[in-house]
Amino acid sequence: MSDDIFHHGGAIDLAAAHYNIALDQWLDLSTGINPVPYPVGTPSPESWHRLPLKSDNDALIDAAQTCYHVPSPAHIASAPGTQALIQLVPFLLAQTGLVKTAVIFGPTYGEHARAWERAGVKTTEISYPAHTRLSLVQNHEKSGDIIASHDVFVIVNPNNPDGGMIDATSLFDFAKRLQDQGKYLIIDEAFADTVPGLSLCSKINMLTHTVILRSFGKFFGLAGARVGFAITAAPLARLISDRLGPWAIPGPALHIATQALTDTNWQTTTRTRLARDASRLDHLICALPDCQLVGGTGLLRLYSGACLPALHHHLATNGIWGRRFHRTPNWLRLGLPGSETDWHRLQSALDEFSPVTR
């Protein structure tokens, strides 16, 4: 099977072609996108017809400031998705001449390493279990050599795919240590909406060498809107905005994201539902022989077990797509079903699975 089909979550079109199942017949559980999206309503005709106004983007920034508890809007740059920022920030920092080496705390989202390599930065990914990554951040002696030999540190918090978390106090202290040595910390908070207490956004005014990336599409279930934010020191936020240029985010997406970011009732209700559904999925999958939860967030769950490669194939033949990992073939990452129909479909496929016979 082509590596492209396992490169990221999604790729339903490739899965459909490989398994010869029509695209509209698939249940995609391979991504960490909320399956019950924010109700977008109908954007105004003007938002489609005209170029976005400065006031539209300002309103989005203000909504993000309140939602993420950022001290000032000057610390926020909006972008057409965090993927654009993941690709842009390495070039901006590399151009300073102060950044030549980067380390990625993994295993994690693969685009981080590729982005730094594309920017000409020597990049290393260190792969450790979640508790070891936490220990490296907390323990000065353990992390001393790593800090001394790198200029940039990339941490996804909570981590994708294993859900490993670093508490805000430990991460803030680590950011300050790096800052004191003129080194940078990139924190990808794409999945922090489900655990807002982990975020360092409220302390960004004290962190001159930290860039926090926030994704709108995952928690709000609107990945197609392509909205994201870099939260960082004001000069770098301005530079990011300048490099992206005007009208980076389409008008309809600006209005939808502004509304969603200010809807605190929906956010609170959604966190509760996601936590309940994550536990429900764990109960289903961990009932399989020798299968256990590695970790996860409210939007994705990672499991380990000898039967999981066979389960991935079995689910795929039933039009249910999960996320496999070539380096760790006994891992399977699943997102959450959205409707009761989807839950019943997954349950039926699991009931038909016979790990002993494969």
C-alpha positions in Angstrom: 0.0 0.0 0.0 1.3 3.5 -0.8 2.9 5.4 2.0 0.7 8.4 1.0 -2.3 6.6 2.5 -0.7 6.6 6.0 1.2 9.9 5.8 -1.5 11.9 7.7 -5.0 11.4 8.9 -7.6 11.9 6.2 -6.6 10.7 2.7 -10.1 9.2 2.4 -9.9 9.6 -1.4 -6.8 7.4 -1.4 -8.5 4.9 0.9 -11.6 4.8 -1.2 -9.5 4.0 -4.3 -7.5 1.4 -2.6 -10.4 -0.5 -1.0 -12.8 0.2 -3.9 -15.4 1.7 -1.6 -17.2 4.8 -2.8 -15.9 8.0 -1.1 -19.3 8.9 0.3 -19.5 5.6 2.1 -16.6 6.2 4.4 -16.6 7.0 8.1 -13.4 8.9 8.7 -11.9 8.3 12.2 -8.4 9.0 11.1 -8.2 12.7 12.1 -8.5 14.7 15.3 -11.3 16.9 14.1 -14.4 17.3 16.2 -17.1 15.3 14.3 -19.9 17.5 15.6 -18.9 20.9 14.2 -19.9 24.4 15.3 -23.2 25.3 13.6 -22.0 27.9 11.0 -25.3 29.1 9.8 -25.2 31.1 6.5 -22.5 33.7 6.1 -23.7 37.0 4.7 -23.6 37.5 0.9 -21.2 40.5 1.5 -18.6 38.2 3.0 -18.5 36.2 -0.2 -18.7 39.2 -2.6 -16.2 41.7 -1.1 -12.6 41.4 0.0 -12.3 41.0 3.8 -12.1 44.3 5.6 -9.5 45.2 8.2 -12.3 45.4 10.7 -13.2 41.8 10.0 -9.7 40.6 10.8 -9.6 42.9 13.9 -12.8 41.3 15.2 -11.3 37.9 14.7 -8.2 38.9 16.6 -10.2 40.4 19.4 -12.3 37.1 19.7 -9.1 35.1 19.8 -7.6 37.3 22.4 -10.6 36.7 24.7 -10.9 33.0 23.9 -7.2 32.2 24.5 -6.7 34.8 27.3 -3.9 36.6 25.5 -2.8 39.8 27.2 -2.9 42.0 24.1 -4.1 41.7 20.5 -0.7 42.8 19.4 0.6 39.3 20.3 -1.7 37.6 17.8 -1.2 37.0 14.1 -4.1 35.3 12.2 -3.4 32.9 9.4 -5.1 30.5 6.9 -4.7 27.5 9.2 -1.8 26.5 11.5 -0.2 24.5 8.7 0.7 27.7 7.0 2.3 28.9 10.2 4.2 25.7 10.7 5.7 26.2 7.3 6.3 30.0 7.7 7.8 30.4 11.1 11.0 28.3 10.5 11.9 30.5 7.5 11.4 33.7 9.5 13.5 32.5 12.4 16.2 30.9 10.2 16.6 34.2 8.4 17.7 35.9 11.6 20.9 33.9 11.4 20.5 32.9 15.0 18.7 29.6 14.4 20.7 26.8 12.9 19.5 23.7 14.8 16.1 22.5 15.9 14.9 19.6 18.0 11.3 18.2 17.8 10.0 16.5 20.9 8.4 13.4 19.4 6.9 11.2 18.3 4.6 13.9 17.0 3.1 15.6 14.0 5.5 15.0 11.1 5.1 18.4 9.4 7.1 20.2 12.1 10.3 18.4 11.3 9.8 18.7 7.5 9.2 22.5 7.8 12.4 23.1 9.7 14.4 21.0 7.3 12.9 22.9 4.4 14.1 26.1 6.0 17.7 24.8 6.0 17.7 24.2 9.8 19.4 21.0 10.9 16.6 19.1 12.6 16.5 16.2 15.1 13.5 14.4 16.4 13.8 12.8 19.8 11.2 10.1 20.3 10.3 9.3 23.9 7.2 8.3 25.9 5.2 11.1 27.3 6.6 10.8 30.8 10.2 11.1 29.5 9.4 14.2 27.5 7.9 15.7 30.6 11.0 14.8 32.6 13.2 16.5 30.0 11.3 19.7 30.4 11.3 19.6 34.2 14.8 18.4 34.9 17.6 20.9 34.2 20.3 18.2 34.3 18.6 15.8 31.9 17.9 18.5 29.3 21.1 20.5 29.6 22.9 18.8 26.7 19.9 19.1 24.5 19.5 22.8 25.2 23.2 23.4 24.7 23.2 21.9 21.2 20.0 23.3 19.7 18.5 26.7 19.0 14.8 25.9 18.6 12.6 23.4 20.5 9.3 22.2 19.2 6.7 20.8 21.6 3.1 19.8 20.8 1.0 20.1 23.9 -1.1 18.1 24.3 0.9 15.9 21.9 -0.4 14.2 18.8 -0.7 11.2 18.6 -0.1 10.0 22.2 -1.9 12.9 24.1 1.1 13.5 26.4 0.7 16.7 28.4 3.2 19.1 30.0 1.7 21.3 32.7 1.8 25.0 32.2 4.1 25.8 35.1 6.8 23.3 33.9 6.5 24.5 30.3 6.7 28.2 31.3 9.8 27.6 33.3 11.3 25.7 30.3 10.5 28.6 28.0 12.1 31.1 30.4 15.3 28.9 30.5 15.5 28.9 26.7 14.8 32.6 26.5 17.6 33.4 28.9 19.9 31.6 26.5 18.6 33.3 23.4 16.8 30.1 22.3 13.3 29.6 20.9 10.4 27.5 21.9 7.6 26.6 19.5 4.5 25.2 21.2 1.8 23.7 19.0 -1.4 23.9 21.1 -3.6 22.5 18.3 -5.4 20.2 20.8 -5.3 22.5 23.8 -9.0 23.6 23.5 -10.1 20.5 25.4 -7.6 21.2 28.2 -7.3 25.0 28.3 -5.4 25.0 31.6 -2.3 23.7 29.7 -2.0 26.8 27.5 0.7 29.5 27.9 -1.2 32.0 25.9 -2.0 34.1 29.0 1.8 34.5 29.7 3.0 35.3 26.3 3.8 38.9 27.3 6.6 37.4 29.4 8.0 35.1 26.7 9.9 36.9 24.1 11.3 33.8 22.4 8.1 31.6 22.4 5.7 31.0 19.5 2.3 29.4 20.3 0.3 27.9 17.5 -3.5 27.6 17.9 -5.8 25.7 15.5 -9.4 26.8 15.1 -10.5 23.9 12.9 -9.9 20.9 15.1 -12.0 21.7 18.2 -14.7 23.6 16.4 -14.9 20.9 13.7 -14.3 23.3 10.9 -11.0 22.3 9.4 -12.1 23.5 6.0 -12.3 27.1 7.2 -8.5 27.2 7.4 -8.1 29.5 10.4 -5.2 29.5 12.8 -3.2 31.8 15.0 0.4 32.5 16.0 0.6 34.0 19.5 4.0 35.4 20.2 6.0 38.6 20.9 4.5 41.6 19.2 7.4 42.2 16.7 7.3 38.6 15.5 3.5 38.7 15.3 3.7 41.8 13.1 6.3 40.1 10.9 4.2 37.0 10.4 1.2 39.1 9.5 3.3 41.1 7.0 4.6 38.0 5.4 1.1 36.5 5.0 -0.1 39.7 3.5 -3.7 41.1 3.2 -6.8 39.0 2.9 -5.1 35.8 4.1 -8.3 34.4 5.5 -11.5 34.4 3.4 -14.4 36.6 4.6 -16.9 33.9 5.4 -14.2 32.1 7.5 -13.5 35.3 9.4 -17.1 35.7 10.4 -17.7 32.1 11.3 -14.5 31.9 13.4 -15.3 35.1 15.2 -18.7 33.9 16.2 -17.4 30.5 17.3 -14.6 31.9 19.4 -17.0 34.0 21.4 -19.6 31.2 22.0 -18.4 30.1 25.4 -21.6 28.0 26.1 -21.0 25.9 23.0 -17.3 25.5 24.0 -18.2 24.3 27.5 -20.8 21.9 26.3 -18.5 20.5 23.7 -15.7 19.8 26.1 -18.0 17.8 28.2 -19.3 15.8 25.3 -15.8 15.1 23.9 -14.6 13.8 27.2 -17.6 11.5 27.5 -17.2 10.2 23.9 -13.5 9.7 24.4 -14.2 7.4 27.4 -16.9 5.6 25.3 -14.4 4.9 22.5 -11.7 3.7 25.0 -14.2 1.2 26.4 -15.0 -0.2 23.0 -11.4 -0.6 21.7 -9.8 -1.7 25.0 -12.2 -4.6 25.2 -10.2 -6.2 22.4 -7.6 -8.8 23.5 -4.3 -7.3 24.5 -5.3 -3.8 23.5 -4.6 -0.8 25.7 -4.8 2.9 25.6 -1.5 4.7 25.0 -3.0 8.1 25.6 -5.0 10.8 23.8 -6.9 14.0 23.9 -10.6 14.8 23.8 -10.3 14.7 20.0 -8.2 11.6 19.3 -7.2 8.4 21.1 -4.1 6.2 20.5 -4.2 2.5 21.2 -1.5 -0.3 21.2 -2.0 -4.0 20.6 -0.9 -6.8 18.4 -4.3 -7.1 16.8 -4.5 -3.5 15.7 -2.9 -3.9 12.3 -5.6 -6.5 11.5 -8.3 -4.3 13.0 -7.2 -1.4 10.8 -7.6 -3.6 7.7 -10.9 -5.0 9.0 -12.3 -1.5 9.6 -11.1 -0.3 6.3 -12.9 -3.1 4.5 -16.0 -1.8 6.2 -15.4 1.7 5.1 -14.1 3.0 8.5 -10.7 4.7 8.3 -8.2 4.9 11.2 -4.7 6.2 11.4 -1.8 3.7 11.3 1.9 4.4 11.9 4.6 2.6 9.9 7.3 3.1 12.6 5.0 1.6 15.3 2.7 -0.9 13.4 0.9 -2.0 16.6 -0.4 1.6 17.1 -3.9 2.7 15.9 -5.1 6.2 16.4 -8.9 6.9 16.2 -10.9 10.0 16.2 -14.5 10.1 17.7 -17.6 9.1 15.9 -20.1 11.9 15.6 -23.6 10.5 15.5 -25.2 7.5 17.1 -25.4 6.0 13.6 -21.6 6.3 13.4 -21.2 4.7 16.8 -23.4 1.8 15.9 -21.5 1.3 12.6 -18.2 1.1 14.5 -19.7 -1.2 17.1 -21.0 -3.5 14.4 -17.6 -3.7 12.7 -15.9 -4.4 16.0 -18.5 -7.2 16.8 -17.5 -8.8 13.4 -13.8 -8.6 14.1 -12.1 -11.9 15.0 -8.4 -11.2 15.9 -7.6 -14.9 16.4 -8.4 -15.7 12.8 -6.1 -13.1 11.2 
